[in-house]
Every structure is written in structure tokens, then in C-alpha cells.
Amino acid sequence: MASSIEAIQKILQETVAPGISDLRERLTRVEVEIKRLDDKIDNGLARLDNKIDSVRGEIKTEIHHLDDKLTTALEIRERLAALEAKVAAH
């Protein structure tokens, strides 16, 4: 019976063990590839965050400039209305 067990062990070692070894190697390669993709995604997200921050800053600057222009336009309108009132009164 011991020889039967040894024969089965030998068959398993010759047939199953190489398959398991191959699966381990493939799993290691998949893990490496996943890590590479994770790093790539992280780097892409960091660049995207930087671009969003840059655009956000540009938009804030443009809004500030537009606000200044609107304030100036309103002041000019008020002065013009005051001048028109003075001219109409004379």
C-alpha cells in the first residue's frame, strides 16, 4: 500500500505540481501588472488633479477680472445717469 501512495504522490508531483508552479508564476505576473496599472492610474489622477487646480485658478482669475469690469461699467452707468439728470435739469 505504501508503494501505491508513493506512486500517487509521484504522479501528483509530476502532473499537478508543475501546473501549480505555472499558476504561481502567472499570478505573480498578474500582481506585478496590477501594481503597474495602479501606479499609472495614480499618476494620471495626480496629473488630472493638477490640471483641474490650474483651470480652477484661471477661472477664479477671469471671474475677478469680469467682476472688476462689471463694477467699472456700473460706476460709469451711474455717473452717466447723474450727468444726464444734470443736463436734463438745465
VOBALUM-597078 format. One record per residue (C-alpha): x, y, z; residue number from 1; residue in three letters. Coordinates in Angstrom, 1 decimal. Layout:
! VOBALUM-597078
X_Y_Z_NUM_ALA
...
***
This chain:
! VOBALUM-597078
0.0_0.0_0.0_1_MET
2.9_2.3_0.7_2_ALA
4.1_1.9_-2.8_3_SER
0.6_2.9_-4.1_4_SER
0.7_6.0_-2.1_5_ILE
4.2_6.8_-3.3_6_GLU
3.1_6.2_-6.9_7_ALA
0.2_8.5_-6.4_8_ILE
2.5_11.1_-4.9_9_GLN
4.9_10.8_-7.8_10_LYS
2.1_11.2_-10.3_11_ILE
0.8_14.3_-8.5_12_LEU
4.3_15.8_-8.3_13_GLN
4.8_15.1_-12.0_14_GLU
1.4_16.4_-13.2_15_THR
-0.1_18.8_-10.6_16_VAL
3.0_20.4_-9.2_17_ALA
4.2_21.9_-12.5_18_PRO
0.7_23.3_-13.1_19_GLY
0.6_24.9_-9.6_20_ILE
4.1_26.3_-10.2_21_SER
2.9_27.8_-13.5_22_ASP
-0.1_29.2_-11.9_23_LEU
2.0_30.9_-9.2_24_ARG
4.3_32.4_-11.9_25_GLU
1.2_33.7_-13.8_26_ARG
-0.3_35.1_-10.6_27_LEU
3.0_36.9_-9.8_28_THR
3.0_38.5_-13.3_29_ARG
-0.7_39.5_-12.9_30_VAL
0.1_41.1_-9.5_31_GLU
3.0_43.0_-11.0_32_VAL
0.8_44.2_-13.9_33_GLU
-1.9_45.2_-11.5_34_ILE
0.6_47.2_-9.4_35_LYS
1.9_48.9_-12.6_36_ARG
-1.6_49.8_-13.7_37_LEU
-2.4_51.1_-10.2_38_ASP
0.7_53.3_-10.3_39_ASP
-0.2_54.5_-13.8_40_LYS
-3.8_55.4_-12.6_41_ILE
-2.5_57.1_-9.5_42_ASP
-0.1_59.2_-11.6_43_ASN
-2.8_60.0_-14.1_44_GLY
-5.2_61.1_-11.3_45_LEU
-2.4_63.3_-9.8_46_ALA
-1.9_65.0_-13.2_47_ARG
-5.6_65.4_-13.6_48_LEU
-5.9_67.0_-10.1_49_ASP
-3.1_69.4_-11.0_50_ASN
-4.9_70.4_-14.3_51_LYS
-8.2_70.9_-12.5_52_ILE
-6.5_73.1_-9.9_53_ASP
-4.9_75.1_-12.7_54_SER
-8.1_75.5_-14.6_55_VAL
-9.9_76.4_-11.3_56_ARG
-7.3_79.1_-10.7_57_GLY
-7.7_80.5_-14.2_58_GLU
-11.4_80.6_-13.8_59_ILE
-11.2_82.4_-10.5_60_LYS
-8.8_85.0_-12.1_61_THR
-11.2_85.5_-15.0_62_GLU
-14.2_85.9_-12.7_63_ILE
-12.2_88.5_-10.7_64_HIS
-11.4_90.4_-13.9_65_HIS
-15.0_90.2_-15.0_66_LEU
-16.2_91.4_-11.6_67_ASP
-13.8_94.4_-11.9_68_ASP
-15.1_95.2_-15.4_69_LYS
-18.7_94.9_-14.2_70_LEU
-18.1_97.2_-11.3_71_THR
-16.5_99.8_-13.5_72_THR
-19.3_99.5_-16.0_73_ALA
-21.9_100.1_-13.3_74_LEU
-20.0_103.1_-11.9_75_GLU
-19.8_104.6_-15.4_76_ILE
-23.6_103.9_-15.9_77_ARG
-24.3_105.7_-12.6_78_GLU
-22.1_108.7_-13.5_79_ARG
-23.7_108.9_-16.9_80_LEU
-27.2_108.8_-15.4_81_ALA
-26.2_111.6_-13.0_82_ALA
-24.8_113.6_-15.8_83_LEU
-27.9_113.1_-17.9_84_GLU
-30.0_114.1_-15.0_85_ALA
-28.0_117.3_-14.6_86_LYS
-28.2_118.1_-18.3_87_VAL
-31.9_117.5_-18.4_88_ALA
-32.4_119.7_-15.3_89_ALA
-30.7_122.7_-17.1_90_HIS
***
